[in-house]
Amino acid sequence: MKNTSEQDKSPLVVFTLSDSSGETAEAVAKAALAQFSETNVRLYRLARVTSVEELKEIMQEVDKDRGMIAYTVVRTDLRSTLETEALKHNIPIIDLLGPLMAKVAQLTGLSPFSQAGRLHLLDEAYYRRIAAIDFAIRYDDGKNPEGLKEADVVLTGVSRTSKTPNCMYLAQHWGLRAANAPLIYGIEPPAALFTLSEKKIIGLTVDPHILVEIRSTRANVLGLPQDTDYTDLSLIDQEVSFAKQVFRRLGCHVIDVSSKAIEETSSEIYLHLRK
């Protein structure tokens, strides 16, 4: 028989169980486990569990591993079976969707669909996001400036201010048709920029010192020499100043991306467009 210290060293086994892809349950479990310094945890995804018989077999296997289950199950028959079997086998379980669905139902007076995988249905919003991603690719880096008129939002700024990744994020998460127009020091910006509503233009700026680091890393990855105009601090400072002058001419909203992740910048852009 194992002593207490040996038992304490045994890894906690967390099963994420779903009647759909299981991505949501796994993501929530990982987010929760990330809050603990100990890493003695094993995580397993049990996806697309669609029958009562299969669920009962799984519960027997989980019982052998003495694990716990975090689940996102929407079908009522499967939820009922899971709860009954968990009680029978004394398996700790946590419902990741049920309490929230119940509260929404209470507050709205609506009944949930109880349809697995509904989050990933190929609906109109899905196709809108796909079209927006295609748009971001077609009008990336100033391709066809006349196409800027079709965009929901246009990002502009000097090289390496995260214009392209933000365009892709806006397309993928909110279905926004995002284009970008690079600003090059000493060259007049695309005339099409000045025909757009100032509200849908976003200027991206960055601290010159941070931009030097970003460009130096980029040059190193591409195997380019470090001592070029592309990574020269004094020239970069002029580029950033030039971009700020253009932003003032455009009258656009400006975001400093120096210490922002793509998600933060894109969220700020989205909120600005909704005003």
Residue pairs with C-beta under 8 A, 6 or more apart in sequence:
2 10
9 40
10 40
11 40
11 41
11 42
12 40
12 41
12 42
12 67
12 68
13 41
13 42
13 44
13 62
13 65
13 66
13 67
13 68
14 29
14 33
14 41
14 42
14 43
14 44
14 67
14 68
14 69
14 70
15 44
15 45
15 46
15 58
15 62
15 67
15 68
15 69
15 70
16 22
16 25
16 26
16 28
16 29
16 43
16 44
16 45
16 46
16 69
16 70
16 71
16 72
17 25
17 46
17 49
17 58
17 69
17 70
17 71
17 72
17 73
17 82
18 24
18 25
18 45
18 46
18 47
18 48
18 49
18 71
18 72
18 73
18 116
19 48
19 49
19 50
19 73
19 74
19 75
19 78
19 116
19 117
20 47
20 48
20 72
20 74
20 116
20 117
20 119
20 120
21 47
21 48
21 117
21 120
22 45
22 46
22 47
22 48
22 72
24 72
24 96
24 97
24 119
25 45
25 70
25 71
25 72
25 96
26 43
26 45
28 70
28 72
28 96
29 43
29 70
30 43
33 41
33 43
46 58
49 55
49 58
49 73
49 78
50 78
50 116
52 77
52 78
52 81
55 78
55 81
55 82
55 85
56 81
56 85
59 82
59 85
59 86
59 88
59 89
59 91
60 89
62 69
62 89
62 91
63 89
63 90
63 91
67 91
68 91
68 92
68 93
68 94
69 82
69 86
69 91
69 92
69 93
69 94
70 93
70 94
70 96
71 82
71 93
71 94
71 95
71 96
71 97
72 96
72 97
73 79
73 82
73 95
73 97
73 116
74 97
74 101
74 112
74 113
74 114
74 115
74 116
74 118
75 114
75 116
76 114
79 95
79 98
82 93
83 93
85 91
86 92
86 93
101 112
104 110
104 112
105 111
105 112
125 175
128 175
129 171
129 172
129 173
129 174
129 175
131 175
131 177
132 170
132 171
132 172
132 174
132 175
132 176
132 177
132 178
133 168
133 171
133 172
135 150
135 151
135 171
135 177
135 178
135 179
136 164
136 167
136 168
136 170
136 171
136 177
136 178
136 179
138 144
138 147
139 147
139 148
139 150
139 151
139 179
139 180
140 164
140 167
140 179
140 180
141 163
141 164
141 180
141 182
142 180
142 181
142 182
142 190
145 181
145 190
145 191
145 192
145 193
146 192
147 179
148 154
148 179
148 181
148 190
148 192
148 193
148 196
149 192
149 195
149 196
150 177
150 179
151 177
151 178
151 179
151 200
152 176
152 177
152 178
152 200
152 273
153 170
153 176
153 177
153 178
153 179
153 200
153 201
153 202
153 269
153 273
154 178
154 179
154 180
154 181
154 193
154 196
154 200
154 201
154 202
155 163
155 166
155 167
155 178
155 179
155 180
155 181
155 202
155 204
155 269
156 163
156 180
156 181
156 182
156 183
156 189
156 193
156 201
156 202
156 203
156 204
156 243
156 246
156 247
156 250
156 252
157 163
157 182
157 183
157 203
157 204
157 205
157 206
157 243
158 182
158 183
158 184
158 185
158 206
158 211
158 236
158 239
158 240
158 242
158 243
159 182
159 184
159 215
159 230
159 239
160 206
160 211
160 214
160 215
160 218
161 204
161 205
161 206
161 211
161 257
162 204
162 257
162 262
162 265
163 180
163 182
163 204
164 180
165 262
166 178
166 180
166 204
166 262
166 265
166 266
166 269
167 178
167 179
167 180
168 178
169 262
169 263
169 266
170 176
170 178
170 266
170 269
170 270
171 177
171 178
173 266
174 270
176 270
176 273
181 189
181 190
181 192
181 193
183 189
183 239
183 242
183 243
183 246
185 235
185 238
185 239
185 242
186 242
189 246
193 201
193 250
194 249
194 250
198 250
198 251
198 252
198 253
199 253
199 272
199 273
200 273
201 250
201 252
201 253
202 252
202 253
202 254
202 255
202 269
202 272
203 243
203 244
203 246
203 247
203 250
203 252
203 253
203 254
203 255
204 254
204 255
204 257
204 265
205 240
205 243
205 244
205 247
205 254
205 255
205 256
205 257
206 214
206 240
206 256
206 257
206 258
207 256
207 258
208 233
208 236
208 237
208 240
209 233
210 258
211 236
211 240
212 231
212 233
212 236
215 230
215 231
215 236
216 226
216 231
219 225
219 226
219 228
219 230
219 231
220 226
224 230
229 235
244 254
247 254
253 272
255 265
255 268
255 269
257 265
260 268
